């Protein structure tokens, strides 16, 4: 089977090849796997191809980031994985802080659900890393995000006052219980 037919079979567009997300060898290997596998969902193969592309990188150029936002699917399955790709890009750890914060200005889709929640979470975690927990604690309190709250329980700048707030107003019962337990620990009893 020629590459153009494989591209069509899996629902890739020519941009996947042109922009280096996949190459001919990758497509041929995927095609061989497809016919030996019980998994005939083409979107699974596109999702894995994108994941594999990101996992082979240590950084991304601004041009590549823009290409990812323009990448589309044309699968016989009718499944559009744009949202999944953007979320994976945001949480993948490849963007510089500057690239991350530029996304909102260049790609308004990051301000639409469900991407917005993921983008806001990643933004707050970056701010905490850059300027500290104390400087961003009011944002933490406003977000009511369990992932952020869990992250805080492991944060090196966690103080008794943060734990007290998490124990009373954490995003879920598990977080509140962990915070209460930590408050009873020797480390936080002495503060």
C-alpha positions as CSV (number, residue, x, y, z in Angstrom):
1,X,0.0,0.0,0.0
2,X,1.3,3.4,-0.8
3,X,1.8,6.1,1.8
4,X,-1.0,8.3,0.5
5,X,-3.4,5.4,1.1
6,X,-2.1,4.7,4.6
7,X,-2.5,8.4,5.4
8,X,-6.1,8.2,4.2
9,X,-6.8,4.9,6.0
10,X,-5.8,6.3,9.4
11,X,-7.3,9.7,9.0
12,X,-4.1,11.7,8.9
13,X,-3.8,14.8,6.7
14,X,-0.8,15.5,4.5
15,X,0.3,18.0,7.1
16,X,1.1,15.2,9.5
17,X,3.9,14.2,7.1
18,X,4.8,17.7,5.9
19,X,5.3,18.9,9.5
20,X,7.2,15.8,10.6
21,X,4.6,14.5,13.1
22,X,4.9,11.1,11.3
23,X,7.1,9.8,8.6
24,X,6.8,7.1,6.0
25,X,8.5,4.5,8.2
26,X,6.3,5.2,11.2
27,X,3.2,5.0,9.0
28,X,4.2,1.7,7.5
29,X,4.9,0.2,10.9
30,X,1.6,1.5,12.2
31,X,-0.2,0.0,9.1
32,X,1.4,-3.4,9.7
33,X,0.4,-3.3,13.4
34,X,-3.1,-2.3,12.5
35,X,-3.7,-5.4,10.5
36,X,-2.3,-7.7,13.2
37,X,-4.2,-6.0,16.0
38,X,-7.8,-6.3,17.3
39,X,-7.8,-2.5,17.7
40,X,-9.3,-1.1,14.5
41,X,-10.0,2.4,15.9
42,X,-8.0,4.7,13.7
43,X,-8.2,7.5,16.2
44,X,-6.1,5.4,18.7
45,X,-3.3,5.2,16.1
46,X,-3.4,9.0,15.5
47,X,-3.4,9.7,19.2
48,X,-0.4,7.4,19.7
49,X,1.4,8.9,16.8
50,X,1.1,12.4,18.3
51,X,2.1,11.1,21.7
52,X,5.1,9.4,20.1
53,X,6.0,12.6,18.3
54,X,6.0,14.6,21.6
55,X,8.0,11.9,23.4
56,X,10.8,12.1,20.9
57,X,11.2,15.9,21.6
58,X,13.0,17.8,24.3
59,X,11.7,21.2,23.1
60,X,9.4,22.6,20.4
61,X,9.9,25.6,18.2
62,X,7.2,28.3,18.1
63,X,6.6,27.2,14.5
64,X,6.0,23.6,15.5
65,X,3.6,24.7,18.3
66,X,1.6,26.7,15.8
67,X,1.5,23.7,13.4
68,X,0.2,21.5,16.2
69,X,-2.7,23.9,16.7
70,X,-3.5,23.7,13.0
71,X,-3.2,19.9,12.7
72,X,-6.5,18.2,11.8
73,X,-7.9,14.8,11.4
74,X,-9.7,13.4,8.3
75,X,-10.5,9.9,9.5
76,X,-13.2,7.6,8.4
77,X,-14.0,7.4,12.1
78,X,-15.1,11.1,12.1
79,X,-13.1,11.6,15.3
80,X,-11.4,15.0,15.8
81,X,-8.6,14.7,18.3
82,X,-7.6,18.4,18.2
83,X,-8.6,19.0,21.9
84,X,-6.7,15.9,23.0
85,X,-3.6,17.0,21.2
86,X,-3.7,20.6,22.6
87,X,-4.2,19.3,26.2
88,X,-1.3,16.8,25.7
89,X,0.8,19.7,24.4
90,X,0.0,21.9,27.4
91,X,0.7,19.2,30.0
92,X,3.6,17.6,28.2
93,X,6.3,19.7,29.7
94,X,7.9,20.7,26.4
95,X,6.7,24.3,26.3
96,X,8.8,27.0,27.7
97,X,7.0,29.3,30.2
98,X,7.0,32.0,27.5
99,X,5.5,29.6,24.9
100,X,2.9,28.5,27.4
101,X,1.7,32.0,28.3
102,X,1.8,33.1,24.6
103,X,-0.7,30.4,23.7
104,X,-3.7,32.4,25.0
105,X,-2.8,35.3,22.7
106,X,-2.1,33.3,19.7
107,X,-4.6,30.4,20.0
108,X,-7.9,31.4,21.5
109,X,-9.0,27.8,21.7
110,X,-7.0,27.5,25.0
111,X,-9.7,29.7,26.5
112,X,-12.5,27.3,25.6
113,X,-13.7,24.3,27.6
114,X,-12.3,21.7,28.3
115,X,-8.9,23.1,27.3
116,X,-9.3,26.2,29.5
117,X,-9.3,24.3,32.7
118,X,-6.1,22.4,31.8
119,X,-4.4,25.7,30.6
120,X,-5.4,27.6,33.7
121,X,-4.1,24.7,35.9
122,X,-0.7,24.6,34.0
123,X,-0.5,28.4,34.2
124,X,-1.0,28.5,38.0
125,X,1.6,25.7,38.5
126,X,4.1,27.7,36.4
127,X,3.4,30.9,38.5
128,X,3.9,28.9,41.7
129,X,7.1,27.5,40.4
130,X,8.4,31.0,39.3
131,X,7.2,33.2,42.2
132,X,6.4,30.9,45.0
133,X,3.5,29.4,46.8
134,X,2.8,32.4,49.1
135,X,2.6,34.9,46.2
136,X,0.0,32.8,44.5
137,X,-2.0,31.3,47.4
138,X,-5.0,33.5,46.8
139,X,-5.2,32.1,43.2
140,X,-4.9,28.6,44.7
141,X,-7.8,29.3,47.0
142,X,-9.9,30.7,44.1
143,X,-9.3,27.8,41.7
144,X,-10.9,24.9,43.7
145,X,-8.8,22.5,41.5
146,X,-8.0,19.2,43.2
147,X,-4.9,18.7,41.0
148,X,-3.5,22.0,42.2
149,X,-4.4,21.2,45.8
150,X,-2.7,17.8,45.6
151,X,0.4,19.4,44.2
152,X,0.5,21.8,47.1
153,X,0.6,19.0,49.6
154,X,4.0,18.1,48.2
155,X,5.2,21.7,47.7
156,X,8.4,22.5,49.6
157,X,7.1,25.9,50.6
158,X,3.9,24.5,52.2
159,X,3.3,26.3,55.5
160,X,0.9,25.6,58.3
161,X,-1.5,28.3,57.2
162,X,-1.7,26.7,53.8
163,X,-2.4,23.3,55.3
164,X,-5.1,24.7,57.6
165,X,-6.9,26.2,54.6
166,X,-6.6,22.9,52.7
167,X,-7.8,21.0,55.7
168,X,-11.0,23.1,55.8
169,X,-11.6,24.1,52.2
170,X,-9.6,21.6,50.0
171,X,-11.2,20.6,46.8
172,X,-12.3,17.2,48.0
173,X,-12.5,15.0,51.1
174,X,-9.2,13.1,50.4
175,X,-7.3,16.4,50.2
176,X,-8.9,17.7,53.4
177,X,-8.1,14.5,55.2
178,X,-4.5,14.4,54.0
179,X,-4.1,18.1,55.1
180,X,-5.5,17.3,58.5
181,X,-3.2,14.4,58.9
182,X,-0.2,16.5,57.9
183,X,-1.2,19.2,60.5
184,X,-0.8,16.5,63.2
185,X,2.6,15.6,62.0
186,X,5.7,16.7,63.9
187,X,6.8,19.0,61.1
188,X,3.7,21.1,61.2
189,X,2.8,20.8,64.9
190,X,6.0,22.7,65.8
191,X,5.3,25.6,63.5
